[in-house]
Amino acid sequence: MTNVDIVFRYAAQPTEAVLLALAGAREVYGIRQLSFDREARTMRVEYDATRLSGPVVAGLVRRAGLDIVEEVSLIPPLPPEPAAASTQGAAPAPKA
């Protein structure tokens, strides 16, 4: 079993019907947990990657009626390289 988390940003708050449909999606073999962050308008799905893939999970969520806007990257962006790194490749300064 390989547990993976995927986070989706959604457009509108889910209705009661959508929440009931998502509760049914939890019964799909491989879906481990669903959780919402209403302020950030995101939903996290923990699933077994040996049973399901990210696109399959996204399809299950969309079929339940949740309007997915985007998949949120869980990997933070790399910090910008320092200005000193841009001088790489320049000739070394002569020794005095």
Sequence and secondary structure as in RCSB ss.txt:
>XXXX:A:sequence
MTNVDIVFRYAAQPTEAVLLALAGAREVYGIRQLSFDREARTMRVEYDATRLSGPVVAGLVRRAGLDIVEEVSLI
PPLPPEPAAASTQGAAPAPKA
>XXXX:A:secstr
  EEEEEEEESS   HHHHHHHHHHTTSTTEEEEEEETTTTEEEEEEETTT  HHHHHHHHHHHT  EEEEE SS
       GGGGGTTS      
